Amino acid sequence: MQIIMAWRNIWRNPKRTGIILVAVVIGAWTMLTFSALSRGMMASTLENALNTLTGHIQIQNALFREDPSVENRISHPTAVEKLLDQRLPKGALWAFRIQVSGVAANAKNSQGITIMGIDPEKEPNLSFYGDVTPKGKLLASGDDHGIIVGEALLDSFETKIGRKMVLMTQSANQETASKAFKIRGTFKAEMQSTEKQYVFITLKAAQTLLGIKDGVSLACVRLPDSTDIDPQTLNKLLGAVRHSLPRDLCALTWMDLLPLLKGYLGMFDRFMLLWYLVIFIAMAFGLVNTMVMAVLERTREFGLLKALGLKPVRIIINVLLECLILLVTGLMAGNLLGFLTIYFFSGGIDFSFMAQGSEFWGMGRMVVPFFTVKDICYVNAVIMSLGVIVCLYPAIKAARITPVEAMARV
């Protein structure tokens, strides 16, 4: 009976009720949509970071992170290869790499770059290398005279596929090593700076250039389901790998390699909760004002109920029940609108029109909005709990109305 009465009471003034419902719907829809967009941007940033030659885990010499030179290499990678084959879960990918600083030059230009020696068979599935259909062709096994460069680097050097590019770096014996490579093709990355920074040659060609026989700089591991890796699972796997590594080697996660990104992602949930509060505060003013007006219009009604013996607690419950019905109705419509919005953009949002801004944040050009069950619970819990709290003021105001005050109201 109370629910039926509350439903009838809120529709006494359809215009006022409509205003409250619109406020709740817009609030819930805005929270869900912004949450989904932000979470998509965070996932894009993380995926882009993992894809830019970082991976989930890297095994390297303990000194390589501080001094990424050829001296701090893995001289005997066979033990690491056996360990990774035994410890990694099904579906995980890994490959050895050589990573050294160097200079690329041709007849017109020269530029500092990072030389990446890769396994041509494993690397296309491990990083951005080979993700986008390149111009020309990728490196093949045994192609120790070929090189793959970024499209931006190719343009800045004013050269083209089929021409030569000279790479220079410091070899293991502290001498300058150089070799000419023929440009086989190009790669395209999410960020233009990546295209200008990296060049790819085969692992064997890099070992020959540096004079390090079978040595490598690091082993990069990519786990399956990269955007849904549980930190505890990752740390457990990392502990098992570290336990079996030689003393001169270390295993680092992407969180160790990219501490700034880790902190940025760690603040996401707190930032979203703060955003929810800001949206709700804006919505709460309209909600409270409208409910107070509804209470003032029914002063004589509440006075009569008090004169008939209705306890103040029952009046508070009745007003809160009306508020609760409004919140639930508005949330249902807001959630539905949010789901439809995310479904409409499920194919992704192209941010290439603001490429420089997205590159500054390390975000990919294509963002796919999505939200989790936790996001839905957060939005609904914030609106429901705080909505009931702010409605306590008009409810208590209604309970304090006396029969004498109601009789004085004309």
LOLUMDREN-998901 format. One record per residue: residue in three letters; x negated, y, z negated of N, C-alpha, C, O in turn. Coordinates in steps of 0.02 Angstrom, whole numbers, plus 50000, padded with zeros to 5 digits. Atoms other than C-alpha are relative to their C-alpha. Layout:
<recs>
alaXYZXYZXYZXYZ;...
</recs>
This chain:
<recs>
met499594994050000500005000050000499575006350000499725011250035;gln500444994250003498585012149957499685001350068499605007150088;ile500324999249934497755008950125500495003050049500325007450088;ile499494997349955499385012150218500135007449985500195011550031;met499894993050019499665028250120499415004450022499515009950046;ala500594996249981497875033850151499995001250075499825006650099;trp499994999449926498055030450338500515005350022500385009350066;arg499494995049982499665040650346499795007049979499925011850015;asn500214993450024498905054750244499495003350047499535009350059;ile500524996949958497405057150358500285002450067499985006650100;trp499714997949936498565058950509500555005249991500935006650038;arg499534994650010499635072450431499805006050043500225009750070;asn500264994549958498525084850521499534996850052498934996350040;pro500415003549950497915076050681499405004150024498875001350037;lys500554995849976496845090950734499414999849951498834999049972;arg500535000250050495875091150570499674993149998499064992649994;thr500275006850000495675072250571499574998850062499054995550058;gly500395000849938495085072850751499325003349995498825000750020;ile500644996550008493735085550706499514995849958498934995249975;ile500435004150042493075074350566499754993950039499164992250037;leu500195006049963493095058950678499475001650053499004997950063;val500494998049949492165068150817499325001149969498814999149997;ala500634998850035490845073650692499654993449982499054992749991;val500295006550019490595055850628499764996150061499224993250061;val500185003749939490585048350803499365002950030498914999150048;ile500604996949972489305060950866499404998749956498854997449982;gly500555001450046488245058350711499734993050009499134992050016;ala500215007049993488215039350727499694998850069499184995450075;trp500265000949931487965039950916499315003250008498865000250038;thr500644996649995486545052550902499464996249963498904995449988;met500505003750039485665042650766499794993650036499194992250042;leu500165006349966485775026150861499615001350064499124997850078;thr500334998749936485265033651028499285002549989498825000250023;phe500674997550013483795043350958499554994649971498964994249987;ser500385005550029483255028150857499774995250055499194993050055;ala500175004749946483305017051012499465003050046499004999650067;leu500494996749957482355029851117499315000349966498804999049997;ser500634999650037481035032350982499674993249994499064992550001;arg500295006750006480815013650956499744997650068499234994250071;gly500265001649934480635011451144499355003550014498895000550044;met500624996349991479305024951146499434997049959498864996649982;met500515003250041478385016651002499764993450031499174992050032;ala500185006449969478454999751088499585001150063499114997450077;ser500384998449940477835007651250499295002149983498825000250017;thr500664997850021476395015951159499574994249977498984993749995;leu500385005850024475884999751072499824995450058499254993150063;glu500145004449943476044989451231499465003050045499044999350070;asn500504996749959475035002251327499314999549969498814998550003;ala500645000550036473675001951193499724992950005499134991950017;leu500235006949995473604982951192499784998250070499314994450081;asn500135001649930473604982451380499375003450026499075001250075;thr500594996349978472174994951394499384996949969499015000149932;leu500615003750017470844981751361499884999149925499334997649905;thr500085000850072471174980951173500204993049978499834989749942;gly499765006550021472204965151151500205000149926500175005249893;his499825000650070472784958850982499404998849956499365001449900;ile500605001750038471104952050924499405000550045499424998450103;gln500645000049964469324955250979499474996849955499414998349896;ile500575002950035467824944750929499375003050031499285002850091;gln500594996549976466184954050942499454999849948499564997749891;asn500554999350047464504956750863500205005049946500545010049959;ala499814995750056464674964750691499785007250009500075011849980;leu500264993249990463684979950752500285003250064500145009050077;phe499804997549934464544981850921500495005949995500465010450036;arg499504994650005465964993150860499665006749988499875011850016;glu500354993850015464755006150791499525001850057499415007850070;asp500484998749947463515004350934500134995150058499824989850062;pro499825004649945464294996651091499484999750055499615001650112;ser500555000549951462644993451178499884992750016500154988249984;val500145006949977461964978151266499624996049947499654989949946;glu500375003650052460844974051117500474996549951500324991149925;asn499525002850048462374970851006500514995750038501094997550044;arg499595004549960463064956551108500084993349967499754991849917;ile499945007050021463634938751082499534995950045499684994850104;ser500515003349959462104929251140500194992850017499994990250069;his499825007049990462854911751123500764999349995501024997649942;pro499264999950003464704912451170500334993150000500944992749993;thr499695006749996464954893551180500384998349936500934995549939;ala499665001450064465394892250994500655003849995501155001249969;val499394996050002466664906251011500534997050047501124996850030;glu499535003149953467444897751162500344993949970500954993149976;lys499715006050032467694881451066500485002049944501014999049937;leu499584997750056468404890750916500675002650025501205000849998;leu499384997249975469694900251018500454994750031501064994950024;asp499605005549971470254884751112500354995949946500884993149957;gln499725004150054470574876150945500495003949957500995001049935;arg499624996350050471314890150840500605003850028501095004949992;leu499474995649974472414900450956500654996250010500644990350029;pro499355003349990474284896550965500154999150074499825001950118;lys499805001349931475134890251121500255006450033500645010250004;gly499794994049963475374903751252499535005949993499605010850029;ala500494994550009473924914651191499504999950058499344994650085;leu500494999349946472694921151320499375003249972499405007249926;trp500634996950021470864925551300499504999750057499574995750103;ala500534999949950469334929751402499405003749972499465008149930;phe500614996450016467534935151383499955006250044500185006350101;arg500124993949962467044952651437499315002649984499025001349931;ile500594995850013465504963351455500245007250006500565009050055;gln499794993050001465774981451410499415004449983499155004249927;val500574995550012464384994351429500145006750034500535007250082;ser499954993449969464265012851468499515000450058498984997350057;gly500434999249942463525017951633500195006050041500585010250019;val499874994549954463575029851779500174997050068499834992550092;ala499825001849932464465027651945499825005750046499925011550029;ala500234994849954463795036952095500094997950072500054991950088;asn500045001049928463945038652282499645006050029499335009949992;ala500384994749968463245050952408500245006949979499865011749984;lys499724993450015464395065052348500075001549926500015007249906;asn499824998850070464785062652164499674994849954499434989649977;ser500215004750052464225054452003500415001549937500615007249925;gln499574999150059465175051751841499854994549950499714988849968;gly500065005050053464995042951674500624995749997501184998249997;ile499445004750001466075027351666499844994349951499304994049922;thr500105006150039466295011151569500024994150047500514993150083;ile500055005849957465734995551661500304994149964500104992549908;met499685005950028466834980451628499844994050043500034993650101;gly500115006449967466204963251674500544995249979500614993849919;ile499415004050017467714951851682500004993350036499644992250085;asp499855006349967468284934351726500585001350048501135002650025;pro499484998149953469274937351887500634995749996501174997950017;glu499415004450005470434922651851500415001449938501035000849940;lys499644999150063470884926751670500245007249988500765008349958;glu499874993050017470874945851665500675002650024500985006649989;pro499364997249977472424949351773500594998749953501075002549953;asn499465001650046473524941151640499885002749929500305002149885;leu500214998050067472614949051493500075007549988500175009649931;ser500004992750008472634967851525500365003150060500674999750100;phe499674996549945473264981151645499694998350067499994999650120;tyr500345001749938472004974851774500434995150040500554989450018;gly499595004349958473074967751913500745000549988501134997250022;asp499294999350014474744973051837500385002950060500905000250080;val499684996749944475184984651980499664997850064499044997350067;thr500285002249937474954978852159499495005250024499685010950038;pro500514995149984473294987052204499935001150075500204997450116;lys500214999249931472644994252364499394995650011498964995149968;gly500545004649988471454982152445500134993349966500704990849969;lys499925006450033471174966152345499614999949935499145003849926;leu500355000850063470644960952172499374995850009499284992750062;leu500605004049997468994952552133500184992650000500654990449968;ala499935007249999468854934152171499414996849964498895000049957;ser500555003550033467794921352079499414999450048499484997350105;gly500595000349959466024922252143499865006350040499355006850074;asp500114993849963466224939652218499585004749957499835009449926;asp500454996350043464704946752130499755006550031499345009950001;his500194993749967464504961252252500595004850006500515010250035;gly499414995849995466254968352237500145003949937499905002049883;ile499824995850057466954981752123500725002550010500935004050066;ile499334997350000468714987452077499995006549960499755006649904;val500004993550033468965005752033500725002649995501175000250030;gly499354997050006470445016251979500155004650058499705007450089;glu499814995649944471425026052108499785007249988499585010650035;ala500214993150015471035042452018499255000850012499035006050037;leu500724999649989469165038552022499844999950074499395003550097;leu500115000349928469255034052206500135006850032499755009050075;asp499844993449972470075050852244499485005249981499285009250022;ser500494995050022468845060852139499324999150033498955003950041;phe500645001349965467365052452227500065001150075499565000650111;glu499884998749929468155056252396499724994250043499384995350093;thr500225005949964467815038652454500604995650015501164997750003;lys499465004549983468845023752511499784992849995499184991449987;ile500145007250005468975004952504499544997950058499625000050115;gly500485002449950467554996252594499335003449996498835000850021;arg500634996550008466225009052550499654997849935499944994249894;lys500405002350057464855006752421500005005149944500085011249955;met500074995950060464695013352245499434997149959499404991049949;val500585002250039463105012452141500165000649926500405005749903;leu499935000050072463185007751957499325000149968498874996349988;met500634999650037461775012451838500154999549926500625002449900;thr499935000850072461575007351657499334997849971498854996950008;gln500625002350032460265002051530500044992549989500524990049961;ser500015007350005459774983751537499764997949931499605002049889;ala500205002850065459304972251393499285001549984499105001649925;asn500714998550012457444976251415499865007649997499305009750006;gln500054992850010457794995051390499795003850063499545009450059;glu500164996749937457524999151573500655001750037501174998750024;thr499414998149961458715007551695500134994750054499694993250093;ala499815004949950459634994751799500535003050046500985006650023;ser499524997349952460594999251956500134994950055499704990950072;lys499825004549946461504990152093500595003050039501025006250009;ala499464997649957462634994552239500534994650007500384988850019;phe499435004649993464364986652246500475002850054500525008850064;lys499524997949949465644987052384500705000349968500904995649934;ile499344999050028467364993752336500494995350035500634996050094;arg499525004949972468594979352361500725002549996501135001150039;gly499314997650009470144988052296500055004649941499545006449910;thr499884995450055470914999352166500524997149952500894992549968;phe499485001750048471964997552009500365006449980500085011949987;lys499614994350023473315008951942500224998649928500524993549914;ala499845000750071473525011551754500545005049981500715009450019;glu499494995450025474835020351648499725007049992500075011950004;met500314993450011473605034451610499455001250051499054996850066;gln500494998249949472555043451738499294999849972498814998350008;ser500665000250031471105044651615499714992950001499114992050008;thr500225006949997471025025651613499734998350070499234994850077;glu500225001249931470875025351803499325003150014498945000650056;lys500644996749990469395037151792499444997049957498854998049972;gln500505002350048468525028351648499714993250017499104992250009;tyr500225006949994468415009951694499884997950073500255000050118;val500115003549936467675000351840499894992649983499624991049930;phe500025007150013467734981451854499554996450050499624997250110;ile500405004749960466434969151917500074993249968500354992649914;thr499945006750029466314950551889499534999349940499045002949934;leu500405001250060465614943951726499294998050019498815000349988;lys500665002349978464174935551818499595005850027498995006350015;ala500364994249973463734951651910499765004649945499215007349949;ala500204995850056463704961351746499424996949961498965000449940;gln500555003450035462594948251663499355000650038498825001550009;thr500604999249959461384949151808499745007149998499145008349993;leu500204993050002461384968151807499655001749935499165005549934;leu500274998550066461004968651620499424995449981499044996949935;gly500525004850016459844953651620500114996549934499644995849894;ile499845003150065460724944651476500224992750007500524990049961;lys499845007149988460964927151551500744998749987501175001250024;asp499305001850014462564920051472500335004549947500895003349927;gly499744995750053462804934051344500625003950022500725005350081;val499404996049988464434943751329500065005249945499755004649892;ser499894994850051465004959251236500534997949949500454999149889;leu499455001750045466624952351164500454994950032500424993650092;ala499455004249977468054940151177500655003449981500745005249922;cys499374996550013469784948051193500574994850001500614990650045;val499455004850008471344938551135500665003750006500755009049975;arg499324997249994473134942351186500494994649979500534989350010;leu499515004750026474494933651087500665000750037500815006050064;pro499354999449967476224929651158500475004549961500385005649901;asp499504995650031477704941251124499665005849964499735006749904;ser500434994950029476574956151098500375005349960500105007849911;thr499644994750036477924968451041500354997549938500685001449902;asp499645002850058478584956550907499534995849957499744990749930;ile500475003650040477004950850818500075002149927500015008049910;asp499964998650072477234949350630499305001249973498864997049984;pro500674998650028475744957450540499744994349957499144992949957;gln500225005650042475704942950416499764994150042499274990950025;thr500215005449955475614930250559499335001750031498894997450037;leu500634997949970474234940350640499424999549951498884997149968;asn500525000350050473244941650478499834992849982499254991249968;lys500125007050015473444923050445499564996850054499094993250039;leu500405002549945472764918750617499295003049998498804999550010;leu500644996750004471374931550595499564996849946498964995949955;gly500385003150054470864923550430499724993350020499154991650004;ala500245006649977470734906350510499435000850049498954996850048;val500534998949951469664913350652499375002549965498825000149980;arg500584997250035468524923350536499634994749960499024994849955;his500305005150042468224908250426499524995650040499044992950012;ser500415004549960467454898550571499495003650044499125000450081;leu500474996249959466444912550651499294999949971499214999549910;pro500684999150025464544913750640499955006649962500355011149972;arg500064994250044463934926750515499895006550037500095011850014;asp500154993849964463344939150646500585002550042500525007750074;leu499424998149960465064939950728500585002049953500604999949895;cys499414998150039466694947850669500614999950046500555000350107;ala499364999949964468524947150720500405006049976500505006949916;leu499634993950015469524963350728500684999850034500734997650092;thr499344999449970471374966050758500075006850033499645011250024;trp499884993449970472104980350859500095005449947499955011249959;met499914995250054472504988450692499325002649975499275008349953;asp500674997950019470644988850651499695004450054499345009250040;leu500294996349944470194995250824500355006650013500055011350039;leu499614993949987471585008250833500355002249936500965001849931;pro499694998150065471865014650654500495005750005500985006049968;leu499544994449993472685030750712500694997750025501205000050000;leu499365002749975474015021150810500354996049946500964996349941;lys499705003950055474285009650661500365004749952500925003349931;gly499694995350045474615024650549500615003350031501115004549996;tyr499454996849964475745032550680500614995550000501174997749987;leu499445004849999476805016850696500264998749930500854997449920;gly499805001350068476805014450508500475005449973500875004049928;met499574994650023477655031350484500685000150035501125004150018;phe499404999649957479025027450610500644999349959501105003449966;asp499385001350038480335020250490500165005849953500745007849945;arg499884994450046480095034450365500215006350039500635010150016;phe499804994349959480205047350504500734999350022501105004250022;met499325001049977481815039550568500505001049943501035003949953;leu499554999050057482585039350393500085007549986500625009849970;leu499964992750009482155057850377500445003150053500825007750039;trp499584997449946482955061150546500744998549986501175002749999;tyr499315001750017484525051950490500285004949948500855007149953;leu499774995450052484625063150337500155006950028500635010150009;val499894993449969484455078950443500665000050038501055004750032;ile499385000449961485855073350560500604999749953501115002949964;phe499445000850046486945068250413500165006549964500755008249955;ile499884993750035486715084850322500415004750044500875008150020;ala499624995849955487335093950476500734997650005501195001750010;met499345002849996488815082150485500385000849934500995001549934;ala499685000050066489155082750297500355006649987500885006649955;phe499684993650012489555101450296500715000150029501195002349996;gly499335000249970490995098750416500464995249964501054996449956;leu499605005050035491565083250323500275002749934500865001949919;val499794997450066491615091750152500505005750009501015005849975;asn499544994349990492425107750215500694997750021501205000349997;thr499365002449976493785098150305500384996449945500984997349938;met499675003750054494145086850156500245004849945500775003849916;val499784995150050494205101850037500635003650024501095004749984;met499394996849973495475110350151500604995349995501154997549979;ala499465004850006496495094450153500254999549928500854998849916;val499815000350071496475093949963500395006249980500905005749945;leu499674993850019496975112249945500715000450029501165003149998;glu499345000049969498435109850065500484995449962501094996249968;arg499575004950035499075095649955499995001149924500094996449885;thr500034998550072498915104449787500644998149964500624995049911;arg499365001550032500765102849748500124992549996500404990049948;glu499925007350000500735084449795499604996949943499864992649907;phe500425002850054499285080649677500265002049931500214998149884;gly499714997950064500095090849539500614995849982500704994049924;leu499415004250012501705080949558499794993049978500084990149932;leu500245006650019500735064549550499745000049928499854995249891;lys500244999550069499885070349390500595000449951500584997449898;ala499424999350043501585075249317500374993449992500684992149940;leu499675006550004502265057949357499584994849964499794989149956;gly500415004550041500835050349257499434996550036499114992150008;leu500555003149964499575045649391499345002349970499225008349962;lys500644998350031497835044949315499535003250050499575001850110;pro500474996749955496455055949386499564995150040499394996450098;val500425004949965495425040549430500354997550062500034996450114;arg499625002549942496815034549546500015005250056499975003450115;ile500024994749949496845051349635499325000150035499285000750096;ile500685000249971494955050549659499944994250048499664994850103;ile500035006049957495125032949729500395001150065500174999250119;asn499604998849940496505038449848499655004550050499655003250110;val500354995449956495495053049917499394996650031499254997450091;leu500595003549973493925042349934500204994750051499844993550099;leu499765005049952494945029050023500155003350067500005000550120;glu499874996349938495515041950150499345001650036499285000850096;cys500664998549972493705047250174499674993850029499354994050082;leu500305006449978493155029050190500314997850066499954995350110;ile499675001949937494435025650326499755004350058499625001750113;leu500274995649948493835040850423499294998050020499124997850079;leu500695001949985492015035350408499964993550038499584992950086;val500015006549966492365017350459500235000750073499934997850118;thr499744999049932493405022750610499485003650044499365001750101;gly500504996349963492095035450663499384995950015499104996450070;leu500595004249989490665022950641500124994850054499684993450094;met499855005049948491535009850747499965003050070499675000150115;ala500034996649935491755022150889499295002350017499085001750074;gly500694997749988489995029250867499544994350018499124995050062;asn500425005849983489185012050867500144997550070499684995850107;leu499825002249932490145007051023499715004650052499455002350103;leu500284995249952489625022951111499244999350004498945000050058;gly500735001050001487815019951057499804993850039499324994050077;phe500145006249962487845002051124500065001250075499654998950114;leu499894998849929488545007951290499445004450029499225003450086;thr500554995649977487215021651303499364996150011499034996950062;ile500625004049994485785009451272500064995050056499574993650091;tyr499905004749945486544996951393499925003650067499645000850114;phe500064996249938486635010651525499275001250018499085001350077;phe500724998749988484765014151503499574993849989498974994349980;ser500385006250013484274995851481499474998750054499004994950042;gly500515000849947483314996751646499395004249989498905003550025;gly500584995850016482135009451569500105007250022500505008650067;ile499994992949983481885028351576499325001850027498815000749993;asp500634998249969480555034751693499765006849976500095011949989;phe500284993850026479475047851607499415002550043498995006350020;ser500554997949957478305050151755500015007550014499505010450031;phe499964992849987478955068051776499635004049946499465009849957;met500394996750052478065072151612499394995649984499244994249926;ala500565004850006476545061051643499455002649953499174998849914;gln500534997350042475315072851558500184999749927499764998249885;gly499795000450070476335073551399500004992949974499774991649918;ser499995007050021476605054751392499304997249995499164992949952;glu500705002350003474755051951427499675002549936499264999049906;phe500304997350062474295063251280500184995649940499764994649896;trp499785004250055475305052051163499834992750011499974988549968;gly500175006949986474665036151246500614995850018500594989750012;met499375003549985476435031751301500034998350074499785002050116;gly499915001949931476855022351459500515004350036500895007950005;arg499564995849961477795030551600500714997450001501185001150015;met499345003050002479265018551585500164997949928499794993949898;val499795001550069480175017551417500674996550002501154998950033;val499385003750005481515004651381500285000849930500014997949883;pro499734999050068482615010351234500304993549973500604989650010;phe499695005750034483134997151109500035001549926499645005549901;phe499994999350072483624996050928500064993149969500264988350002;thr499995006250037483504982450798500614999749953500965004749945;val499465000650049484764975750673499885004649941500355007449912;lys500164995450055483834985850541500215007150016500445010749972;asp499804993249981484155001850638500765000949993500995006049967;ile499274999650005486024998250648500215000349927500655004149908;cys499835000050072486084994350462499815006749968500195009349927;tyr500204993550027485115010350422500515005450016500725009149971;val499534994749978486285021450523500664999449963500915004349935;asn499355001050032487875013950454499975000949924500435003649893;ala500074999350073487225013150275499935007349980500235009449931;val500104992950017486655031350276500655003850005500835007649960;ile499374996349991488305037850345500524997849949500875002149921;met499495002450047489395026750235499855002149929500285004949895;ser500164998550071488475029050070499995007549987500305009849939;leu500024992850012488095047550086500685003350015500855008349984;gly499334997349986489815050650163500464999449940500835004149925;val499595000950059490665043450010499785004749944500185007449907;ile500264995650053489515053449896500235007250010500465010549963;val499804993049989489895070249978500765000849994501005006349980;cys499274999550008491755066149975500214999849927500805000949911;leu499834999950071491665064649786500215006949978500645007649934;tyr499834993150022491745083549771500745001650013501095003649966;pro499284998749991493465085749854500444995249962500994997149942;ala499605004950038494075069849767500065002249927500615001949899;ile499994997750070493595076449595500415006549994500775007649946;lys499614993849999494335093349641500754998550000501145001949966;ala499295002049998495985084749682500224997249932500784998449911;ala499825003150064495945074949517500075005249945500425003949895;arg499974994950052495735091049416500605004750007500715008949964;ile499414995749992497305099249485500524998249947500694992349937;thr499505001150053498575101349345500705001650026500775005350075;pro499324998549978500475101749361500155007549997500515010150040;val499874992850005500485119949303499705003650059500015008150087;glu500334996949943499235124749438500394998650064500455003050108;ala499605001749941500285115549567500645004050004500855005950058;met499384996150000501875124649513499875007350019500305010650048;ala500174993149983500975141249533499875000950075499895006550100;arg500144999749928500565136949714500655000850037501104996650030;val499394998949963501895144049827499944996650068500404996950108;
</recs>
